Amino acid sequence: MARYTGPSCRQCRREAMKLYLKGDRCYTAKCALERRNMPPGQHGASRKKPTQFAIQLREKQKLRRIYGLNEKQFKLTFEKAEKIKGVAGENFLSLLERRLDNVVYRMGFGSSRHQARQLVNHGHFLVNGRKVDVPSYIVRPGEVVTLKEKSKEIPFIRENAEKTKAKTLPRWMEVDPENNVGKITGVPSREDFGDIQVDEKLVVEFYSR
């Protein structure tokens, strides 16, 4: 399945929740969900009792859209999580969170996951001193993510770094916004996903049919 290229806010309306796909705009009155809190399309306002499959599908779609992955990438990540010892759903969330594009977003270098993915694609970051331009790279505990020296002069990156000083960071990372350096200090647990309002157990059920 190809990557979605339509309006980002349409996805939030479809899932009836903020997916924070537009960065700072999602926190203002311009948010489409604030102005039109109903699913998009001709039959958006209609109400039908969803089947169990529909409920599982919606949870899967919410999570996939939050992280901005296409179906193939998403399923491959789930299959990798299943092979890790432990609870599949929590392992899945942990792998999604430790993708380099999401780490860059969580550290505050990008205002949204989409912007963070572009920054990684364009080679603006180093992991343990080596350039990594693969958004799906899984950052491991102990690894250090650094913004390249030349990239520090990009205006919107400087603005994002300033905002990071007042931002509450996840417990599993440390960030030095002055030097644009972040370090992964551990593996995220289920308690660290408070802003991800998705029942990952339903996602596991969807792929286990």
Backbone as CSV, one residue per row, in Angstrom:
resi,resn,N_x,N_y,N_z,CA_x,CA_y,CA_z,C_x,C_y,C_z
1,MET,0.841,-1.192,0.000,0.000,0.000,0.000,0.875,1.241,0.000
2,ALA,0.597,2.200,-0.868,1.387,3.416,-0.977,1.143,4.319,0.231
3,ARG,2.083,5.210,0.490,1.937,6.140,1.599,0.802,7.122,1.317
4,TYR,0.045,7.448,2.346,-1.065,8.398,2.217,-0.518,9.790,1.921
5,THR,-1.074,10.456,0.914,-0.597,11.789,0.528,-1.700,12.836,0.587
6,GLY,-2.866,12.474,1.119,-3.978,13.417,1.223,-3.826,14.339,2.427
7,PRO,-4.876,15.102,2.751,-4.830,16.023,3.893,-4.620,15.283,5.213
8,SER,-3.654,15.723,5.989,-3.351,15.060,7.259,-4.519,15.138,8.229
9,CYS,-5.175,16.292,8.266,-6.260,16.480,9.230,-7.444,15.561,8.952
10,ARG,-7.573,15.113,7.722,-8.649,14.186,7.384,-8.485,12.863,8.143
11,GLN,-7.233,12.472,8.366,-6.980,11.236,9.098,-7.398,11.366,10.565
12,CYS,-7.153,12.528,11.157,-7.570,12.753,12.545,-9.086,12.701,12.660
13,ARG,-9.767,13.312,11.700,-11.234,13.295,11.728,-11.758,11.872,11.548
14,ARG,-11.100,11.093,10.716,-11.554,9.721,10.495,-11.413,8.882,11.756
15,GLU,-10.357,9.125,12.523,-10.127,8.343,13.739,-10.752,8.986,14.968
16,ALA,-11.373,10.173,14.797,-12.055,10.879,15.896,-11.118,11.173,17.067
17,MET,-9.854,11.440,16.766,-8.889,11.800,17.804,-7.710,12.526,17.159
18,LYS,-7.027,13.322,17.955,-5.860,14.031,17.450,-4.692,13.070,17.318
19,LEU,-4.142,13.003,16.117,-2.979,12.153,15.861,-1.696,12.983,15.846
20,TYR,-1.846,14.313,15.984,-0.720,15.246,16.039,0.192,15.103,14.829
21,LEU,-0.435,15.166,13.649,0.293,15.021,12.397,0.789,16.348,11.831
22,LYS,0.273,17.467,12.367,0.621,18.783,11.820,1.446,19.624,12.789
23,GLY,2.062,19.002,13.768,2.919,19.739,14.687,2.155,20.721,15.548
24,ASP,2.648,21.956,15.618,2.073,22.974,16.498,0.627,23.307,16.148
25,ARG,0.240,23.177,14.906,-1.122,23.496,14.487,-2.159,22.665,15.259
26,CYS,-1.791,21.452,15.630,-2.723,20.552,16.326,-3.109,21.070,17.707
27,TYR,-2.316,22.004,18.251,-2.581,22.534,19.584,-3.352,23.853,19.539
28,THR,-3.757,24.286,18.340,-4.459,25.552,18.193,-5.905,25.333,17.751
29,ALA,-6.651,26.437,17.686,-8.047,26.379,17.254,-8.166,26.074,15.765
30,LYS,-7.049,26.100,15.031,-7.075,25.779,13.608,-7.172,24.277,13.348
31,CYS,-7.002,23.490,14.389,-7.088,22.032,14.244,-8.440,21.652,13.655
32,ALA,-8.425,20.845,12.602,-9.662,20.465,11.916,-10.601,19.694,12.835
33,LEU,-10.054,18.948,13.786,-10.900,18.169,14.697,-11.661,19.089,15.635
34,GLU,-11.094,20.255,15.920,-11.783,21.231,16.764,-12.936,21.872,16.002
35,ARG,-12.745,22.072,14.707,-13.755,22.766,13.906,-14.815,21.831,13.346
36,ARG,-14.430,20.605,12.995,-15.369,19.653,12.396,-15.144,18.275,13.003
37,ASN,-15.697,18.068,14.172,-15.462,16.820,14.894,-16.413,15.725,14.411
38,MET,-16.227,15.309,13.166,-16.985,14.203,12.592,-16.154,13.563,11.491
39,PRO,-16.382,12.272,11.209,-15.613,11.618,10.141,-15.832,12.312,8.803
40,PRO,-14.833,12.318,7.926,-14.985,12.955,6.620,-15.854,12.124,5.688
41,GLY,-16.313,12.746,4.619,-17.084,12.018,3.609,-18.578,12.212,3.733
42,GLN,-19.284,11.746,2.717,-20.727,11.926,2.617,-21.473,11.299,3.791
43,HIS,-20.991,10.156,4.281,-21.680,9.448,5.341,-20.966,9.582,6.683
44,GLY,-20.185,10.646,6.809,-19.389,10.816,8.023,-20.204,10.927,9.290
45,ALA,-21.366,11.566,9.204,-22.174,11.795,10.402,-23.045,10.604,10.774
46,SER,-23.144,9.615,9.902,-23.994,8.457,10.182,-23.374,7.597,11.271
47,ARG,-24.214,6.933,12.048,-23.723,6.122,13.155,-24.180,4.681,12.979
48,LYS,-23.241,3.762,12.965,-23.560,2.344,12.882,-22.785,1.615,13.966
49,LYS,-23.375,0.557,14.495,-22.668,-0.225,15.500,-21.546,-1.001,14.826
50,PRO,-20.293,-0.739,15.203,-19.166,-1.410,14.540,-19.033,-2.869,14.944
51,THR,-18.575,-3.693,14.039,-18.289,-5.092,14.330,-16.965,-5.180,15.086
52,GLN,-16.644,-6.331,15.629,-15.374,-6.511,16.328,-14.202,-6.316,15.370
53,PHE,-14.370,-6.787,14.141,-13.320,-6.589,13.136,-13.103,-5.103,12.876
54,ALA,-14.211,-4.346,12.768,-14.106,-2.902,12.509,-13.392,-2.193,13.654
55,ILE,-13.656,-2.612,14.888,-13.004,-2.013,16.053,-11.495,-2.285,16.012
56,GLN,-11.132,-3.532,15.699,-9.715,-3.881,15.607,-9.034,-3.111,14.474
57,LEU,-9.715,-3.004,13.354,-9.167,-2.287,12.193,-8.914,-0.825,12.524
58,ARG,-9.867,-0.194,13.208,-9.711,1.218,13.543,-8.520,1.438,14.474
59,GLU,-8.325,0.533,15.455,-7.182,0.671,16.347,-5.877,0.518,15.576
60,LYS,-5.866,-0.431,14.645,-4.662,-0.634,13.836,-4.377,0.594,12.989
61,GLN,-5.409,1.157,12.378,-5.245,2.329,11.527,-4.799,3.548,12.333
62,LYS,-5.346,3.706,13.534,-4.932,4.820,14.391,-3.433,4.762,14.645
63,LEU,-2.978,3.583,15.082,-1.563,3.440,15.427,-0.678,3.616,14.199
64,ARG,-1.088,3.060,13.089,-0.298,3.183,11.856,-0.190,4.636,11.416
65,ARG,-1.299,5.367,11.532,-1.298,6.772,11.099,-0.521,7.669,12.059
66,ILE,-0.556,7.347,13.344,0.213,8.136,14.313,1.692,8.125,13.946
67,TYR,2.206,6.948,13.590,3.629,6.833,13.275,3.935,7.053,11.795
68,GLY,2.900,7.214,10.970,3.103,7.559,9.565,3.698,6.468,8.715
69,LEU,3.339,5.208,8.978,3.890,4.097,8.208,2.878,3.565,7.205
70,ASN,3.384,2.998,6.119,2.471,2.311,5.212,2.205,0.914,5.765
71,GLU,1.262,0.221,5.176,0.830,-1.061,5.731,1.958,-2.094,5.775
72,LYS,2.770,-2.132,4.727,3.854,-3.118,4.684,4.868,-2.878,5.800
73,GLN,5.295,-1.625,5.978,6.248,-1.293,7.032,5.678,-1.639,8.403
74,PHE,4.402,-1.305,8.577,3.741,-1.508,9.858,3.677,-2.991,10.209
75,LYS,3.277,-3.804,9.233,3.148,-5.245,9.483,4.508,-5.891,9.725
76,LEU,5.528,-5.468,8.979,6.874,-6.020,9.179,7.387,-5.712,10.583
77,THR,7.076,-4.519,11.076,7.481,-4.152,12.429,6.760,-5.020,13.449
78,PHE,5.471,-5.296,13.198,4.714,-6.158,14.100,5.298,-7.573,14.116
79,GLU,5.640,-8.079,12.958,6.207,-9.432,12.880,7.540,-9.501,13.627
80,LYS,8.306,-8.429,13.569,9.571,-8.381,14.311,9.297,-8.379,15.816
81,ALA,8.239,-7.647,16.224,7.891,-7.568,17.646,7.445,-8.917,18.187
82,GLU,6.765,-9.701,17.346,6.287,-11.021,17.773,7.441,-11.963,18.108
83,LYS,8.584,-11.754,17.488,9.727,-12.640,17.690,10.539,-12.284,18.934
84,ILE,10.219,-11.139,19.532,10.929,-10.706,20.737,10.235,-11.286,21.967
85,LYS,11.015,-11.747,22.920,10.456,-12.314,24.141,9.679,-11.254,24.901
86,GLY,8.481,-11.604,25.359,7.669,-10.656,26.114,6.290,-10.506,25.517
87,VAL,5.617,-9.399,25.868,4.263,-9.128,25.385,4.344,-8.488,24.005
88,ALA,3.705,-9.103,23.019,3.825,-8.653,21.625,3.394,-7.203,21.452
89,GLY,2.280,-6.816,22.060,1.781,-5.448,21.899,2.743,-4.408,22.432
90,GLU,3.299,-4.666,23.614,4.248,-3.720,24.200,5.558,-3.691,23.417
91,ASN,5.998,-4.852,22.952,7.200,-4.896,22.112,6.992,-4.098,20.833
92,PHE,5.791,-4.193,20.287,5.450,-3.476,19.057,5.540,-1.968,19.269
93,LEU,4.930,-1.488,20.360,4.994,-0.061,20.664,6.431,0.392,20.893
94,SER,7.208,-0.450,21.555,8.598,-0.101,21.832,9.402,0.056,20.543
95,LEU,9.196,-0.856,19.590,9.908,-0.758,18.311,9.477,0.483,17.543
96,LEU,8.190,0.786,17.556,7.704,1.982,16.864,8.291,3.249,17.484
97,GLU,8.356,3.276,18.818,8.890,4.447,19.503,10.377,4.635,19.242
98,ARG,11.108,3.533,19.076,12.553,3.636,18.918,13.004,3.744,17.461
99,ARG,12.044,3.877,16.546,12.421,4.227,15.172,13.128,5.584,15.208
100,LEU,14.142,5.749,14.386,14.924,6.983,14.430,14.073,8.218,14.165
101,ASP,13.119,8.135,13.220,12.304,9.310,12.950,11.472,9.696,14.170
102,ASN,10.948,8.705,14.903,10.170,9.011,16.098,11.057,9.533,17.220
103,VAL,12.269,8.982,17.346,13.207,9.450,18.362,13.550,10.919,18.127
104,VAL,13.790,11.274,16.864,14.089,12.666,16.513,12.907,13.574,16.878
105,TYR,11.695,13.074,16.639,10.487,13.829,17.003,10.368,13.962,18.519
106,ARG,10.545,12.862,19.251,10.417,12.884,20.707,11.466,13.786,21.347
107,MET,12.646,13.852,20.739,13.706,14.700,21.284,13.470,16.175,20.991
108,GLY,12.486,16.466,20.133,12.128,17.849,19.867,12.818,18.476,18.674
109,PHE,13.570,17.697,17.896,14.238,18.249,16.727,13.253,18.487,15.580
110,GLY,12.164,17.744,15.568,11.122,17.927,14.556,9.807,18.247,15.236
111,SER,9.000,19.125,14.644,7.729,19.506,15.268,6.655,18.443,15.073
112,SER,6.871,17.537,14.134,5.948,16.427,13.890,6.778,15.229,13.435
113,ARG,6.161,14.061,13.436,6.889,12.872,12.970,7.206,12.972,11.488
114,HIS,6.323,13.599,10.739,6.558,13.767,9.305,7.784,14.649,9.072
115,GLN,7.864,15.760,9.798,9.023,16.641,9.646,10.297,15.935,10.098
116,ALA,10.211,15.179,11.196,11.382,14.441,11.690,11.848,13.416,10.664
117,ARG,10.902,12.751,9.997,11.252,11.753,8.975,12.000,12.414,7.815
118,GLN,11.554,13.595,7.415,12.238,14.308,6.340,13.662,14.682,6.741
119,LEU,13.825,15.126,7.983,15.159,15.490,8.459,16.102,14.286,8.441
120,VAL,15.592,13.131,8.854,16.413,11.915,8.832,16.733,11.528,7.395
121,ASN,15.734,11.558,6.520,15.943,11.208,5.108,17.012,12.069,4.454
122,HIS,17.088,13.326,4.869,18.039,14.258,4.268,19.406,14.230,4.949
123,GLY,19.588,13.286,5.869,20.917,13.065,6.448,21.375,14.089,7.451
124,HIS,20.449,14.671,8.218,20.823,15.703,9.183,21.299,15.150,10.522
125,PHE,21.184,13.824,10.731,21.499,13.265,12.052,22.569,12.184,12.003
126,LEU,23.303,12.125,13.115,24.319,11.100,13.309,23.882,10.213,14.471
127,VAL,24.154,8.930,14.363,23.921,7.999,15.469,25.274,7.405,15.840
128,ASN,25.716,7.693,17.053,27.058,7.284,17.498,28.139,7.773,16.534
129,GLY,27.943,9.010,16.018,28.951,9.640,15.167,28.882,9.279,13.698
130,ARG,27.955,8.382,13.316,27.834,7.983,11.910,26.499,8.464,11.334
131,LYS,26.530,8.930,10.109,25.296,9.409,9.487,24.344,8.244,9.245
132,VAL,23.096,8.423,9.676,22.051,7.429,9.445,20.867,8.168,8.818
133,ASP,20.520,7.783,7.603,19.420,8.451,6.908,18.255,7.491,6.644
134,VAL,18.136,6.492,7.493,17.061,5.502,7.378,16.078,5.711,8.532
135,PRO,14.888,6.239,8.273,13.922,6.532,9.350,13.550,5.317,10.189
136,SER,13.583,4.109,9.592,13.166,2.900,10.306,14.267,2.316,11.189
137,TYR,15.426,2.934,11.211,16.519,2.448,12.054,16.067,2.418,13.511
138,ILE,16.226,1.287,14.185,15.826,1.151,15.586,16.987,1.567,16.487
139,VAL,16.784,2.650,17.227,17.825,3.166,18.110,17.851,2.333,19.391
140,ARG,19.040,1.890,19.787,19.189,1.016,20.945,19.639,1.804,22.175
141,PRO,19.356,1.288,23.364,19.813,1.950,24.586,21.321,2.177,24.563
142,GLY,21.717,3.379,24.949,23.135,3.732,24.956,23.575,4.489,23.721
143,GLU,22.782,4.440,22.653,23.164,5.136,21.425,22.857,6.637,21.543
144,VAL,23.700,7.418,20.889,23.599,8.884,20.958,23.204,9.436,19.595
145,VAL,22.188,10.261,19.583,21.702,10.893,18.351,22.124,12.361,18.369
146,THR,22.839,12.772,17.323,23.390,14.126,17.270,22.993,14.819,15.969
147,LEU,22.613,16.072,16.076,22.338,16.878,14.887,23.665,17.310,14.269
148,LYS,23.806,17.165,12.956,25.048,17.554,12.282,25.321,19.039,12.494
149,GLU,26.594,19.392,12.550,26.997,20.764,12.857,26.391,21.768,11.872
150,LYS,26.434,21.458,10.585,25.910,22.388,9.587,24.396,22.566,9.700
151,SER,23.719,21.527,10.173,22.259,21.568,10.247,21.750,22.444,11.388
152,LYS,22.625,22.768,12.346,22.210,23.577,13.493,21.810,24.991,13.096
153,GLU,22.218,25.420,11.895,21.903,26.774,11.451,20.558,26.874,10.748
154,ILE,19.883,25.749,10.522,18.569,25.788,9.865,17.577,26.418,10.830
155,PRO,16.891,27.507,10.423,16.031,28.274,11.345,14.990,27.447,12.091
156,PHE,14.221,26.595,11.399,13.146,25.899,12.099,13.688,24.835,13.056
157,ILE,14.899,24.330,12.784,15.503,23.383,13.718,15.916,24.112,14.993
158,ARG,16.441,25.335,14.846,16.786,26.147,16.020,15.541,26.454,16.844
159,GLU,14.444,26.761,16.156,13.187,27.055,16.855,12.701,25.821,17.622
160,ASN,12.787,24.653,16.982,12.364,23.422,17.642,13.222,23.138,18.873
161,ALA,14.527,23.406,18.752,15.446,23.165,19.872,15.099,24.063,21.062
162,GLU,14.686,25.299,20.789,14.292,26.217,21.857,13.056,25.710,22.583
163,LYS,12.109,25.177,21.825,10.869,24.658,22.422,11.138,23.412,23.268
164,THR,12.186,22.670,22.901,12.511,21.450,23.622,12.878,21.732,25.079
165,LYS,13.405,22.917,25.357,13.819,23.266,26.720,12.639,23.231,27.688
166,ALA,11.443,23.519,27.173,10.258,23.535,28.035,9.402,22.281,27.851
167,LYS,9.916,21.311,27.123,9.146,20.119,26.790,9.442,18.992,27.774
168,THR,8.402,18.252,28.166,8.586,17.086,29.015,8.997,15.899,28.148
169,LEU,10.169,15.380,28.396,10.710,14.300,27.572,10.350,12.935,28.154
170,PRO,10.282,11.920,27.298,10.061,10.557,27.798,11.179,10.138,28.742
171,ARG,10.864,9.238,29.671,11.842,8.814,30.681,13.006,8.049,30.089
172,TRP,12.820,7.509,28.889,13.855,6.631,28.323,14.856,7.366,27.433
173,MET,14.880,8.693,27.538,15.870,9.457,26.768,16.306,10.699,27.524
174,GLU,17.488,11.183,27.164,18.011,12.432,27.696,18.376,13.327,26.516
175,VAL,18.143,14.632,26.652,18.432,15.558,25.560,19.157,16.788,26.086
176,ASP,20.196,17.196,25.370,20.900,18.449,25.638,20.555,19.394,24.488
177,PRO,19.509,20.236,24.648,19.073,21.101,23.548,20.098,22.159,23.153
178,GLU,20.993,22.505,24.076,22.014,23.496,23.758,22.989,22.977,22.716
179,ASN,23.317,21.681,22.827,24.276,21.074,21.904,23.619,20.163,20.881
180,ASN,22.271,20.104,20.908,21.508,19.288,19.956,21.952,17.825,19.961
181,VAL,22.016,17.286,21.171,22.426,15.896,21.362,21.400,15.192,22.231
182,GLY,21.061,13.960,21.853,20.148,13.163,22.658,20.688,11.761,22.837
183,LYS,20.346,11.134,23.964,20.826,9.780,24.248,19.661,8.902,24.686
184,ILE,19.627,7.683,24.178,18.625,6.708,24.596,19.150,6.018,25.846
185,THR,18.418,6.152,26.945,18.899,5.622,28.218,18.225,4.308,28.609
186,GLY,17.199,3.894,27.857,16.516,2.652,28.193,15.502,2.286,27.126
187,VAL,14.747,1.246,27.404,13.694,0.799,26.487,12.358,1.283,27.027
188,PRO,11.537,1.943,26.206,10.241,2.440,26.702,9.326,1.309,27.140
189,SER,8.600,1.535,28.246,7.627,0.566,28.746,6.220,1.089,28.465
190,ARG,5.204,0.295,28.772,3.826,0.678,28.462,3.441,1.988,29.144
191,GLU,3.991,2.264,30.314,3.673,3.494,31.039,4.166,4.742,30.305
192,ASP,5.080,4.561,29.362,5.650,5.703,28.643,4.833,6.105,27.424
193,PHE,3.725,5.404,27.185,2.938,5.687,25.986,1.611,6.350,26.324
194,GLY,1.627,7.231,27.318,0.390,7.873,27.755,-0.298,8.693,26.685
195,ASP,0.478,9.250,25.751,-0.126,10.077,24.699,-0.581,9.243,23.506
196,ILE,-0.301,7.940,23.513,-0.743,7.070,22.426,-2.040,6.388,22.875
197,GLN,-3.170,7.014,22.546,-4.473,6.524,23.005,-4.986,5.411,22.093
198,VAL,-4.271,4.303,22.120,-4.617,3.152,21.285,-4.491,1.889,22.130
199,ASP,-5.423,0.964,21.948,-5.359,-0.329,22.632,-4.568,-1.290,21.750
200,GLU,-3.301,-1.470,22.079,-2.430,-2.294,21.238,-2.864,-3.764,21.219
201,LYS,-3.629,-4.187,22.232,-4.109,-5.578,22.253,-5.041,-5.845,21.075
202,LEU,-5.820,-4.842,20.701,-6.708,-4.992,19.551,-5.924,-5.101,18.246
203,VAL,-4.781,-4.412,18.207,-3.914,-4.490,17.019,-3.337,-5.908,16.907
204,VAL,-2.929,-6.459,18.053,-2.416,-7.829,18.062,-3.499,-8.802,17.599
205,GLU,-4.727,-8.595,18.085,-5.848,-9.458,17.682,-6.114,-9.349,16.187
206,PHE,-5.971,-8.135,15.648,-6.215,-7.921,14.218,-5.248,-8.758,13.385
207,TYR,-3.966,-8.752,13.752,-2.969,-9.486,12.977,-2.917,-10.981,13.332
208,SER,-3.625,-11.374,14.388,-3.627,-12.779,14.798,-4.858,-13.527,14.321
209,ARG,-5.678,-12.894,13.490,-6.909,-13.537,13.003,-6.568,-14.774,12.182
